[in-house]
Every structure is written in structure tokens, then in C-alpha cells.
Amino acid sequence: MVHEHDVVIVGAGIAGLYAALECSRSVDTAVLSKVFPTRSHSISAQGGTAAALGNMEEDNWEWHLYDTVRGADYLGDQDAQEILVREAVEVVYELEHMGCPFSRTEEGKIAQREFGGHYSDFGKGPIRRACYAADRTGHAELHTLYEQGVKNDVRFYSEFFVLHLLVEDNVCSGVVAWDMRNGGLHVFHAKTVMFATGGYARAWKVNTNALSNTGDGMAIVLQAGLPLEDMEFVQFHPTGLYPSGVLVTEGARGEGGFLINDEGKRFMEKYAPAKMELGPRDVVSRSIQREIDEGRGIGGKGYVYLDLRHLGRQAILEKLPQIHELILKFAGIDAVTDMVPILPTSHYAMGGIPTDVNGQVVMDAKNTPMRGFYAAGECACISVHGANRLGCNSTMDCAVFGRRTGRAMAKFVNSGAEKAPLPKDALARGRAKIESLLAVKGKESPAAIRDELQQTMMVNCGIFREEKLLKKQLEIIKSLQERYKEIQVSYKGQRFNTELQDAIELGNMLDFVETIVVGGLARTESRGAHYRTDFPKRDDVGWLKHTLAWKTDTGVRLDYKPVVITRFKPEERKF
């Protein structure tokens, strides 16, 4: 079956829905999602979204820009970062006018709280910049945008799993997707396609992500012969609930939570004395891991404590109600009376599909655009987050660049763009993937391969990295890729074949993780979330550049392109 639309958006998180809303005002727009839209991973964003409203104290976008540039360890493109912080204010008010239920001050203004890495007056002191809806900010934003999409007649295709991007002669004409509910392949033919497919933290055993976050969009781009950018930069959130890694929002520290080691000390005074628990995420995560590695985890185990007790019951239940409930349900701990065991947890992809500031995908170091193909959100690399994302900049990234990308696609269509012809083998590409997986009668278990990948990525490609471990992980990935060829999908049915879906997702993970490890091996410096114990210093002379990675028959090929620096020259980060 072939579906015809002007715009096809893959992914129904904040970025995808904001883009769909913009497009739907003037062109026929469809959204594909492998989950129901309001179950997209954006719903898990808790603590806030960053905008220099100045509702609680003086603030301005230039301070926000400085924090974003410095937090990114100077690898972010400053033209894109400036767009993010300048448009953030307008976007928050636009969401408010759509009905997003932000928390309020006594005067009725949008409430704001402190967040890690956000400071006043070019890094001098803490500032309340994170706009929030209790600790359910992503939930509030996602539902608001979904309601607007329904109102504007966006066509939603829920539980469709995209398998292939249709590209010929550097022009994108659509996608091939599997109908998860009913079985069968569908081709979506469009004038323009956008990927808003989210992140990939499921490649690590301890992570904050939904089961659906398996990096499918990034892998499909690799499989189409296009590059990914800065994949070696993977953020570990400082506070995941022990032992699973389920997210405990940075808003808990923004409200005044302490980090405590086995000696009962607030250990961040050793690592970031000026900012303490509200240092950038890469700094705080490494500090926690060092305490654990050096034997100061609680009882010598692999966690430290997050202490919220001094905040009081009323503040916790009013400002962190979801976190209180989550900790109670998953750990059996009441954060009002007891300390919470936490550890760093794989969380966010700074790298992804390279785009320009309007979301159009670029194909090489010269930023050559691909006609008809766009990306935004966590799967994209614009690059606003550089080597390390500041907390609550991600939901704003999704909103600002989802909106910009939607406007760019609508303009492209309304300027008279024609649909490129579909490749003659469009359906055959998807059919070959499905049939090959169902036909193999191997002895390998996809679950066993996935478990080994997740466990070894934690050990060999985690918060701390070194050449020996990265080379070992590359060998493991090559071995797992070979074993994957012999997997067994025992259920052959068409409807809700989750075993088949798991197998496809595993194949996607095995593709993109190789770019992470190869890029990390090549980058012989420490910058942001990429910390090499054998190269502990940042090297601006050799490595102030973006990595581009292509998947080839002989392995991963790397190239590089310069970072866009406009206002702030690299300086030493001090916290």
C-alpha cells in the first residue's frame, strides 16, 4: 500500500509534533510513530525547559547562550545555539498560549527553578531559568502539542515501524514502514520527510530511556549511506535510581537536593565547589562515578545518596510529586524520610543526524544538503549541545528546532516542490529485511546478544574510556554483528510480532554503536561527556572539530568539519 502526503514525519515526540503542527497549517501532514504519540519518550522529560524569561530574577538570552556554549565544552555550533536561546522565550509563551499547564508563581507568572549548568551574569551565580510543570514537564508539553495536532487534522499512523529511508540521487522521496498491528509493508510517498525518532540509550544496560529508544532513525540514516555526527558524545545523567537507572530529575537538585557519599559528606565540594550539585551533567556524573570507583559508594557499593529530606514533605509533594511516587514504587523508599540511592545512567545523545539550523539534513563536511530530508530533536545534531547538553535544554531544542523545521518544510512544499519518484524497488527493500529475519533458522538469541551489548557498553564505553577498553568493545561489536546473522525469530506471525521488532531494533543498535566506539577511539582528548583517562585534557588545537561517521562494507569511515564559533572563544571550564 502506498500513502501519499506532502509531509511525512517519523516520530511523535515534542520535535515531531511541533513540526507537524507548523506544517499542518498549510500542507497535508502525516506522523508515523512506533508507539501511540502520547507514549513517545518526550513524556519522560521531568524537570523543565530552559528559557531566559526572567520571571524570578534578572536573566537574558546572552547569559543562557554563554552557559550553553561553555556547557557544550565549546563543541556546539554557536549560530545554532544562539537561535536556541533567542527563540526559547517565544516558544515557551507559545506553548503557554496553546494551554500547556506550567507551574505558576503567586503572581501567576510561569514558575522557574534552578538547573545544572545554568547561571547568571556569564557564569557568576545560580539562576532560576527552567520553566516547569511540577516534575512532568515533558508530559505537559507533549499532550499540549498532540491536542493541537489533532485539532489541525494531522494524520497519525500509530504503531508503524519505519524500516527504510527512500533515497535516490541525493533526493528523499519517502519511507517504507511495517504495520505493527496488522502486519504488512506500507510505502509513504512525500515531498519531504522528517526524522524525529529520538535517542538510543537502550544500548547501555543502565539507562533512563523507554524500551522504544533504540536509535532506529540514526541507524536507518547510516544504512542509507548518510553520515552521523559526533556520535562519541553520549551523556550520562548523574541521578538514575539504583540499580535500574530510571531517571530522577535534575529538578530534584534544582530544588536543593544534596549528593552524599558513604562518609556522609556532600562530595561535590571537591569537584565543583562553586556550583556543587548544580554543575554541568558531565562534571557531576564523573564525580559520582569517581566516588563509587574509589570506594566511597554507600557501603562500598555502586551508588551514592540523593538527599531530599531537608526540603520537607510539602515542597517534595508539590514540586516533585512524580519523583516521589516513582522512587516509592521502584525502590520502596519514601524520599520525604529516607535518602535515595542513585548512580549515573546513560541518558542522551549529543550526536546524531547532521542538519543545518533549519533542520535540513546535510551529507558531508561541506554541509551539502539532501533535498527533501529533515531531522530535529534528539536524533539530530544541529549542533546545539556539542560535547555535553545542559539540563532542560533538550525539550527546548525539540520545541525550537521542531518548530523551525516544520516551518522550513512547509515553505519548501508551498514553494512548488514536487514529489520525487519512488525507487522501483521501494517495497522490495523492506520485504527483504522482514523475510530474511523470519527465514533464518539460526541458534542465536536476540535477547542474549542485546544483553551482552548493553553490559559491555557499560564497562568499555561508559563514563570513563581508554584505548584498550574501546578496542575491546569494537571487537565485541564485530563479533555480535556476526552472531546477529544467525539469530532465530521463532514467531512467524504478522500481527504484533514483537520478537521480530526486537530483532530489527537490535540490528539497528549494532549498526550505530560502532560509530560511537570508532569515533571515541579516534578522538584522543577529553571533552564534555567524552572522557579519555589516557588523554585527560581537552585539545582545542587537534580536536575542536565535529566528527562525521559513515558505515561502509569495510567498517566505519570518519571525516571532520569545523565548529562554528561566533561570540565565545574556548576557555577553561571552572566550576
HUHUTA-V437789 format. One record per pair of residues at least 6 apart in sequence whose ideal C-beta (glycine too) atoms are under 8 Angstrom apart, sorted by the first residue. I is the first residue (numbers start at 0). J is the second residue. If there is no record, write none. Layout:
i & j
I & J
I & J
//
This chain:
i & j
0 & 183
0 & 184
0 & 185
0 & 186
1 & 185
1 & 186
1 & 187
1 & 188
1 & 421
2 & 29
2 & 156
2 & 185
2 & 186
2 & 187
2 & 188
3 & 188
3 & 189
3 & 418
4 & 27
4 & 28
4 & 29
4 & 154
4 & 187
4 & 188
4 & 189
5 & 22
5 & 26
5 & 27
5 & 28
5 & 189
5 & 190
5 & 191
5 & 412
6 & 19
6 & 22
6 & 26
6 & 27
6 & 28
6 & 29
6 & 189
6 & 190
6 & 191
6 & 192
6 & 193
6 & 408
6 & 409
6 & 412
7 & 29
7 & 30
7 & 31
7 & 173
7 & 174
7 & 187
7 & 189
7 & 191
7 & 192
7 & 193
8 & 15
8 & 18
8 & 19
8 & 22
8 & 28
8 & 29
8 & 30
8 & 31
8 & 192
8 & 193
8 & 195
9 & 15
9 & 30
9 & 31
9 & 32
9 & 161
9 & 174
9 & 192
9 & 193
9 & 194
9 & 195
9 & 196
9 & 216
10 & 30
10 & 31
10 & 32
10 & 39
10 & 194
10 & 195
10 & 196
10 & 197
10 & 216
10 & 376
10 & 378
11 & 19
11 & 30
11 & 31
11 & 32
11 & 34
11 & 36
11 & 39
11 & 145
11 & 155
11 & 157
11 & 195
12 & 39
12 & 40
12 & 41
12 & 141
12 & 195
12 & 197
12 & 376
12 & 377
12 & 397
13 & 41
13 & 44
13 & 137
13 & 140
13 & 141
13 & 144
13 & 376
13 & 394
13 & 397
13 & 398
13 & 401
14 & 41
14 & 195
14 & 375
14 & 376
14 & 377
14 & 379
14 & 396
14 & 397
14 & 398
14 & 400
14 & 401
14 & 404
15 & 30
15 & 32
15 & 39
15 & 193
15 & 195
15 & 375
15 & 376
15 & 401
16 & 30
16 & 36
16 & 141
16 & 144
16 & 145
16 & 147
16 & 148
16 & 401
17 & 144
17 & 397
17 & 398
17 & 401
17 & 402
17 & 405
18 & 193
18 & 195
18 & 358
18 & 373
18 & 375
18 & 401
18 & 402
18 & 404
18 & 405
18 & 408
19 & 28
19 & 30
19 & 148
19 & 153
19 & 405
20 & 144
20 & 147
20 & 148
20 & 151
20 & 153
20 & 402
20 & 405
21 & 401
21 & 402
21 & 405
21 & 406
21 & 408
21 & 409
22 & 28
22 & 405
22 & 408
22 & 409
22 & 412
23 & 148
23 & 151
23 & 152
23 & 153
24 & 151
24 & 409
25 & 409
25 & 412
25 & 413
26 & 408
26 & 409
26 & 412
26 & 413
27 & 154
28 & 153
28 & 154
29 & 153
29 & 154
29 & 155
29 & 156
29 & 187
29 & 189
30 & 36
30 & 148
30 & 153
30 & 154
30 & 155
30 & 156
31 & 156
31 & 159
31 & 161
31 & 174
31 & 176
31 & 187
32 & 39
32 & 155
32 & 156
32 & 157
32 & 158
32 & 159
33 & 158
33 & 159
33 & 160
33 & 161
33 & 179
33 & 211
33 & 215
33 & 500
34 & 157
34 & 158
34 & 209
34 & 211
35 & 157
35 & 158
36 & 141
36 & 145
36 & 148
36 & 155
36 & 157
37 & 141
37 & 142
37 & 145
38 & 209
39 & 141
39 & 197
40 & 197
40 & 198
40 & 208
40 & 209
40 & 211
40 & 212
41 & 137
41 & 140
41 & 141
41 & 197
41 & 394
41 & 397
42 & 137
42 & 138
42 & 141
43 & 137
43 & 207
43 & 208
43 & 209
43 & 246
44 & 136
44 & 137
44 & 138
44 & 140
44 & 393
44 & 394
45 & 134
45 & 135
45 & 136
45 & 137
45 & 246
45 & 248
45 & 250
45 & 321
45 & 322
46 & 112
46 & 114
46 & 129
46 & 131
46 & 134
46 & 136
46 & 248
46 & 249
46 & 250
46 & 251
46 & 253
46 & 390
46 & 391
47 & 111
47 & 112
47 & 114
47 & 129
47 & 130
47 & 131
47 & 136
47 & 250
47 & 253
47 & 390
47 & 391
47 & 394
48 & 87
48 & 91
48 & 129
48 & 130
48 & 131
48 & 136
48 & 140
48 & 391
48 & 394
48 & 395
48 & 398
49 & 63
49 & 84
49 & 87
49 & 114
49 & 117
49 & 128
49 & 129
49 & 130
49 & 389
49 & 390
49 & 391
49 & 392
49 & 395
50 & 63
50 & 87
50 & 88
50 & 90
50 & 91
50 & 128
50 & 130
50 & 395
51 & 58
51 & 59
51 & 60
51 & 62
51 & 63
51 & 84
51 & 87
51 & 88
51 & 128
52 & 58
52 & 88
52 & 91
52 & 108
52 & 109
52 & 111
52 & 128
52 & 130
53 & 59
54 & 104
54 & 108
54 & 109
54 & 110
54 & 111
54 & 127
55 & 104
55 & 110
55 & 111
55 & 127
56 & 119
56 & 126
56 & 127
57 & 119
58 & 119
58 & 126
58 & 128
60 & 81
60 & 84
60 & 85
60 & 87
60 & 88
61 & 84
61 & 121
62 & 118
62 & 119
62 & 120
62 & 121
62 & 126
63 & 84
63 & 87
63 & 117
63 & 128
64 & 77
64 & 80
64 & 81
64 & 84
64 & 566
64 & 567
65 & 121
65 & 122
65 & 567
66 & 116
66 & 117
66 & 118
66 & 122
66 & 389
67 & 75
67 & 80
67 & 83
67 & 84
67 & 383
67 & 389
67 & 392
68 & 75
68 & 77
68 & 80
68 & 385
68 & 566
68 & 567
69 & 122
69 & 567
69 & 570
69 & 572
70 & 116
70 & 279
70 & 385
70 & 387
70 & 388
70 & 389
70 & 392
71 & 80
71 & 349
71 & 382
71 & 383
71 & 384
71 & 385
71 & 386
71 & 387
71 & 388
71 & 389
71 & 527
72 & 281
72 & 385
72 & 386
72 & 387
72 & 526
72 & 527
72 & 537
72 & 572
73 & 385
73 & 386
73 & 526
73 & 539
73 & 543
73 & 562
73 & 564
73 & 567
73 & 569
74 & 229
74 & 232
74 & 382
74 & 385
74 & 386
74 & 526
74 & 527
74 & 543
74 & 545
74 & 562
75 & 382
75 & 383
75 & 384
75 & 385
75 & 386
75 & 562
76 & 381
76 & 382
76 & 383
76 & 385
76 & 562
76 & 563
77 & 563
77 & 564
77 & 565
77 & 566
77 & 567
78 & 356
78 & 563
78 & 565
79 & 356
79 & 381
79 & 382
79 & 383
79 & 563
80 & 383
81 & 565
81 & 566
82 & 356
82 & 399
82 & 400
82 & 403
83 & 383
83 & 392
83 & 395
83 & 396
83 & 399
83 & 400
86 & 399
86 & 402
86 & 403
87 & 395
87 & 398
87 & 399
90 & 395
90 & 398
90 & 399
90 & 402
91 & 101
91 & 109
91 & 130
91 & 395
94 & 101
94 & 140
94 & 143
94 & 144
94 & 398
95 & 101
95 & 109
97 & 143
97 & 144
97 & 146
97 & 147
98 & 143
98 & 146
99 & 132
99 & 139
99 & 140
99 & 143
100 & 132
100 & 139
100 & 143
101 & 109
101 & 110
101 & 130
101 & 131
101 & 132
101 & 139
102 & 109
102 & 110
102 & 131
102 & 132
102 & 133
102 & 318
103 & 109
103 & 110
104 & 110
109 & 130
110 & 130
110 & 131
111 & 127
111 & 128
111 & 129
111 & 130
111 & 131
112 & 127
112 & 129
112 & 131
112 & 250
112 & 253
112 & 254
112 & 318
113 & 125
113 & 126
113 & 127
113 & 128
113 & 129
113 & 253
113 & 254
113 & 277
114 & 128
114 & 129
114 & 249
114 & 250
114 & 253
114 & 277
114 & 389
114 & 390
114 & 391
115 & 237
115 & 249
115 & 252
115 & 253
115 & 274
115 & 276
115 & 277
115 & 278
115 & 279
115 & 280
115 & 283
115 & 389
115 & 390
116 & 277
116 & 278
116 & 279
116 & 280
116 & 389
116 & 390
117 & 125
117 & 126
117 & 128
117 & 129
117 & 277
117 & 389
117 & 390
117 & 391
118 & 124
118 & 125
118 & 126
118 & 274
119 & 125
119 & 126
125 & 274
125 & 277
128 & 391
129 & 250
129 & 253
129 & 390
129 & 391
130 & 136
131 & 250
132 & 138
132 & 139
132 & 140
133 & 317
133 & 318
133 & 319
133 & 320
133 & 321
134 & 248
134 & 250
134 & 251
134 & 318
134 & 319
134 & 320
134 & 321
134 & 322
135 & 321
136 & 391
136 & 394
137 & 394
140 & 394
140 & 398
148 & 155
149 & 155
156 & 176
156 & 187
158 & 178
158 & 179
158 & 180
159 & 176
159 & 177
159 & 178
159 & 179
159 & 185
160 & 176
160 & 177
160 & 179
160 & 215
160 & 500
160 & 503
161 & 174
161 & 175
161 & 176
161 & 177
161 & 196
161 & 215
161 & 216
161 & 219
162 & 174
162 & 175
162 & 176
162 & 177
162 & 184
162 & 219
162 & 428
162 & 429
162 & 432
162 & 433
162 & 503
163 & 174
163 & 175
163 & 219
163 & 222
163 & 223
163 & 425
163 & 428
163 & 429
163 & 432
164 & 171
164 & 174
164 & 192
164 & 194
164 & 219
164 & 220
164 & 222
164 & 223
164 & 372
165 & 171
165 & 172
165 & 173
165 & 174
165 & 175
165 & 186
165 & 421
165 & 422
165 & 425
165 & 428
166 & 172
166 & 223
166 & 224
166 & 225
166 & 369
166 & 372
167 & 419
167 & 422
169 & 362
169 & 367
169 & 369
169 & 370
170 & 369
170 & 370
170 & 371
170 & 419
171 & 191
171 & 192
171 & 369
171 & 370
171 & 371
171 & 372
171 & 419
172 & 188
172 & 189
172 & 371
172 & 418
172 & 419
172 & 420
172 & 421
172 & 422
173 & 186
173 & 187
173 & 188
173 & 189
173 & 192
173 & 421
173 & 425
174 & 186
174 & 187
174 & 192
175 & 184
175 & 185
175 & 186
175 & 187
175 & 425
175 & 426
175 & 428
175 & 429
176 & 184
176 & 185
176 & 186
176 & 187
176 & 429
177 & 183
177 & 184
177 & 185
177 & 429
177 & 433
178 & 184
178 & 185
179 & 495
179 & 496
179 & 500
180 & 494
180 & 495
181 & 493
181 & 494
182 & 492
182 & 493
182 & 494
182 & 496
183 & 493
184 & 426
184 & 429
184 & 430
184 & 433
186 & 421
186 & 425
186 & 426
188 & 418
188 & 421
189 & 371
189 & 418
190 & 371
190 & 411
190 & 412
190 & 416
190 & 417
190 & 418
191 & 371
191 & 372
191 & 373
191 & 408
191 & 411
191 & 412
191 & 416
192 & 371
192 & 372
192 & 373
193 & 358
193 & 372
193 & 373
193 & 374
193 & 375
193 & 404
193 & 405
193 & 408
194 & 216
194 & 219
194 & 220
194 & 352
194 & 372
194 & 373
194 & 374
194 & 378
194 & 379
195 & 216
195 & 374
195 & 375
195 & 376
195 & 378
195 & 379
195 & 397
195 & 401
196 & 214
196 & 215
196 & 216
196 & 217
196 & 376
196 & 378
197 & 211
197 & 212
197 & 216
197 & 376
197 & 377
197 & 378
198 & 208
198 & 212
198 & 214
198 & 347
198 & 348
198 & 377
198 & 378
199 & 208
199 & 212
199 & 213
199 & 214
199 & 217
199 & 348
199 & 508
199 & 511
200 & 206
200 & 207
200 & 208
200 & 212
200 & 233
200 & 345
200 & 346
200 & 347
200 & 348
201 & 208
201 & 210
201 & 212
201 & 213
201 & 214
201 & 453
201 & 508
202 & 213
202 & 214
202 & 345
202 & 452
202 & 453
202 & 456
202 & 508
202 & 511
202 & 512
202 & 515
203 & 345
203 & 453
203 & 456
203 & 457
203 & 461
204 & 244
204 & 450
204 & 453
204 & 454
204 & 456
204 & 457
205 & 239
205 & 242
205 & 243
205 & 244
205 & 342
205 & 343
205 & 344
205 & 345
205 & 457
206 & 239
206 & 244
206 & 344
206 & 345
206 & 346
207 & 236
207 & 239
207 & 244
207 & 245
207 & 246
207 & 344
207 & 345
207 & 346
208 & 345
208 & 346
213 & 504
213 & 505
213 & 507
213 & 508
214 & 348
214 & 378
214 & 507
214 & 508
214 & 511
215 & 503
215 & 504
215 & 507
216 & 352
216 & 374
216 & 378
217 & 227
217 & 230
217 & 348
217 & 351
217 & 352
217 & 378
217 & 507
217 & 511
218 & 506
218 & 507
218 & 508
218 & 510
218 & 511
219 & 507
220 & 226
220 & 227
220 & 352
220 & 360
220 & 374
221 & 227
221 & 510
221 & 511
221 & 514
221 & 549
221 & 550
222 & 510
222 & 550
224 & 549
225 & 352
225 & 360
225 & 362
225 & 369
225 & 549
226 & 353
226 & 362
226 & 363
226 & 547
226 & 548
226 & 549
226 & 558
227 & 350
227 & 351
227 & 352
227 & 353
227 & 380
227 & 511
227 & 514
227 & 547
227 & 548
228 & 350
228 & 351
228 & 352
228 & 353
228 & 380
228 & 382
228 & 545
228 & 546
228 & 547
228 & 548
229 & 349
229 & 350
229 & 351
229 & 380
229 & 382
229 & 385
229 & 386
229 & 518
229 & 545
229 & 546
230 & 348
230 & 350
230 & 351
230 & 511
230 & 514
230 & 515
230 & 518
230 & 546
230 & 548
231 & 350
231 & 515
231 & 518
231 & 519
231 & 522
231 & 529
231 & 546
232 & 348
232 & 349
232 & 350
232 & 384
232 & 385
232 & 386
232 & 387
232 & 526
232 & 527
232 & 528
232 & 529
233 & 345
233 & 347
233 & 348
233 & 349
233 & 350
233 & 460
233 & 515
233 & 528
233 & 529
234 & 280
234 & 281
234 & 284
234 & 345
234 & 346
234 & 347
234 & 348
234 & 349
234 & 387
234 & 388
234 & 528
235 & 280
235 & 281
235 & 284
235 & 343
235 & 344
235 & 345
235 & 346
235 & 461
235 & 462
235 & 528
236 & 246
236 & 249
236 & 280
236 & 284
236 & 343
236 & 344
236 & 345
236 & 346
236 & 347
237 & 249
237 & 252
237 & 258
237 & 280
237 & 283
237 & 284
237 & 287
237 & 341
237 & 343
238 & 246
238 & 247
238 & 248
238 & 249
238 & 251
238 & 252
238 & 305
238 & 341
238 & 343
238 & 344
239 & 245
239 & 246
239 & 247
239 & 341
239 & 342
239 & 343
239 & 344
239 & 346
240 & 246
240 & 247
240 & 325
240 & 326
240 & 329
240 & 330
240 & 339
240 & 340
240 & 341
241 & 301
241 & 302
241 & 330
241 & 340
241 & 341
241 & 342
242 & 301
242 & 302
242 & 342
243 & 329
244 & 342
244 & 344
244 & 345
245 & 325
245 & 329
245 & 344
246 & 344
246 & 346
247 & 305
247 & 322
247 & 325
247 & 326
247 & 339
247 & 341
248 & 319
248 & 322
249 & 280
249 & 390
249 & 391
250 & 318
250 & 319
250 & 322
251 & 305
251 & 307
251 & 319
251 & 322
252 & 258
252 & 276
252 & 277
252 & 305
253 & 277
253 & 390
254 & 307
254 & 310
254 & 314
254 & 318
254 & 319
255 & 309
255 & 310
256 & 276
256 & 305
256 & 306
256 & 307
256 & 310
257 & 265
257 & 276
257 & 305
257 & 306
257 & 309
258 & 265
258 & 266
258 & 267
258 & 276
258 & 283
258 & 286
258 & 287
258 & 303
258 & 304
258 & 305
258 & 306
258 & 341
259 & 265
259 & 266
259 & 303
259 & 304
259 & 305
259 & 306
259 & 338
260 & 266
260 & 290
260 & 295
260 & 296
260 & 297
260 & 303
260 & 304
261 & 294
261 & 295
261 & 296
261 & 297
261 & 298
261 & 299
261 & 303
262 & 295
265 & 275
265 & 276
266 & 286
266 & 290
266 & 295
266 & 303
267 & 274
267 & 275
267 & 276
267 & 278
267 & 283
267 & 286
268 & 275
269 & 286
270 & 278
270 & 282
270 & 283
270 & 285
270 & 286
270 & 289
270 & 574
271 & 278
271 & 282
271 & 283
271 & 286
271 & 574
272 & 574
273 & 573
273 & 574
274 & 574
276 & 283
278 & 286
278 & 574
279 & 387
279 & 389
279 & 572
279 & 574
280 & 346
280 & 387
280 & 388
280 & 389
280 & 390
280 & 528
281 & 386
281 & 387
281 & 527
281 & 528
281 & 530
282 & 572
282 & 574
284 & 343
284 & 462
284 & 528
285 & 462
285 & 463
285 & 530
287 & 303
287 & 341
287 & 342
287 & 343
288 & 343
288 & 462
288 & 463
290 & 296
290 & 303
291 & 301
291 & 302
291 & 303
291 & 342
295 & 303
296 & 302
296 & 303
297 & 303
297 & 304
297 & 340
301 & 342
302 & 340
302 & 341
302 & 342
303 & 340
303 & 341
303 & 342
304 & 338
304 & 339
304 & 340
304 & 341
305 & 338
305 & 339
305 & 340
305 & 341
306 & 338
306 & 339
307 & 315
307 & 319
307 & 334
307 & 335
307 & 338
307 & 339
308 & 334
308 & 335
308 & 336
308 & 337
308 & 338
310 & 319
311 & 335
312 & 335
315 & 322
315 & 323
315 & 334
315 & 335
316 & 323
316 & 335
319 & 334
322 & 334
323 & 333
323 & 334
323 & 335
326 & 332
326 & 333
326 & 334
326 & 339
327 & 333
327 & 334
330 & 339
330 & 340
332 & 338
332 & 339
332 & 340
343 & 462
345 & 457
345 & 461
347 & 377
347 & 384
347 & 388
347 & 393
348 & 377
348 & 378
349 & 380
349 & 382
349 & 384
349 & 385
349 & 386
349 & 387
349 & 388
349 & 527
349 & 528
350 & 380
350 & 382
350 & 518
350 & 546
351 & 374
351 & 377
351 & 378
351 & 379
351 & 380
352 & 360
352 & 374
352 & 378
352 & 379
352 & 380
353 & 360
353 & 361
353 & 366
353 & 379
353 & 380
353 & 382
353 & 545
353 & 547
354 & 360
354 & 361
354 & 373
354 & 374
354 & 375
354 & 379
354 & 380
354 & 381
354 & 404
355 & 361
355 & 366
355 & 368
355 & 381
356 & 381
356 & 400
356 & 403
357 & 373
357 & 403
357 & 404
357 & 406
357 & 407
358 & 373
358 & 374
358 & 375
358 & 379
358 & 381
358 & 400
358 & 403
358 & 404
358 & 407
358 & 408
359 & 368
359 & 369
359 & 372
359 & 373
359 & 407
360 & 368
360 & 369
360 & 372
360 & 373
360 & 374
361 & 367
361 & 368
361 & 369
362 & 368
362 & 369
363 & 547
363 & 558
364 & 547
364 & 558
364 & 559
364 & 560
365 & 560
366 & 560
370 & 419
371 & 411
371 & 416
371 & 419
373 & 404
373 & 407
373 & 408
374 & 404
375 & 381
375 & 397
375 & 400
375 & 401
375 & 403
375 & 404
376 & 396
376 & 397
376 & 400
376 & 401
377 & 393
377 & 397
379 & 400
380 & 545
381 & 396
381 & 400
382 & 545
383 & 392
383 & 396
383 & 400
384 & 392
384 & 393
384 & 396
385 & 527
385 & 562
386 & 526
386 & 527
386 & 528
386 & 529
387 & 527
387 & 528
422 & 428
432 & 503
433 & 499
436 & 486
436 & 488
436 & 499
436 & 502
436 & 503
437 & 488
437 & 491
437 & 499
439 & 484
439 & 485
439 & 486
439 & 487
439 & 488
440 & 487
441 & 484
441 & 485
441 & 486
441 & 487
442 & 485
442 & 487
443 & 482
443 & 483
443 & 485
443 & 486
443 & 487
444 & 486
444 & 487
445 & 483
445 & 486
445 & 488
445 & 498
445 & 501
445 & 502
445 & 505
446 & 501
448 & 479
448 & 482
448 & 483
448 & 486
448 & 505
448 & 509
449 & 501
449 & 505
449 & 508
451 & 475
451 & 479
452 & 475
452 & 476
452 & 479
452 & 505
452 & 508
452 & 509
452 & 512
455 & 472
455 & 475
456 & 472
456 & 512
458 & 468
459 & 468
459 & 469
459 & 471
459 & 472
459 & 475
460 & 468
460 & 469
460 & 472
460 & 512
460 & 515
460 & 516
460 & 519
462 & 530
463 & 530
463 & 532
464 & 519
464 & 529
464 & 530
464 & 531
464 & 532
465 & 531
465 & 532
465 & 533
466 & 520
466 & 531
466 & 533
469 & 516
469 & 519
469 & 520
470 & 520
472 & 516
473 & 513
473 & 516
473 & 517
473 & 520
476 & 509
476 & 512
476 & 513
476 & 516
479 & 509
480 & 509
480 & 513
483 & 505
483 & 506
483 & 509
486 & 502
486 & 505
488 & 496
488 & 498
488 & 499
488 & 502
489 & 498
490 & 496
490 & 498
490 & 499
510 & 550
513 & 550
513 & 554
513 & 555
514 & 548
514 & 550
514 & 555
517 & 548
517 & 554
517 & 555
517 & 557
518 & 546
518 & 548
518 & 555
518 & 557
519 & 529
519 & 531
521 & 546
521 & 557
522 & 529
522 & 531
522 & 542
522 & 546
523 & 531
523 & 533
523 & 534
523 & 538
523 & 541
523 & 542
524 & 531
524 & 534
524 & 536
524 & 537
524 & 538
524 & 541
524 & 542
525 & 531
525 & 534
525 & 535
525 & 536
525 & 537
526 & 537
526 & 538
526 & 542
539 & 569
543 & 561
543 & 562
543 & 569
544 & 559
544 & 560
544 & 561
544 & 562
545 & 559
545 & 560
545 & 561
545 & 562
546 & 557
546 & 558
546 & 559
547 & 557
547 & 558
547 & 559
547 & 560
548 & 555
548 & 556
548 & 557
549 & 555
549 & 556
549 & 557
549 & 558
//
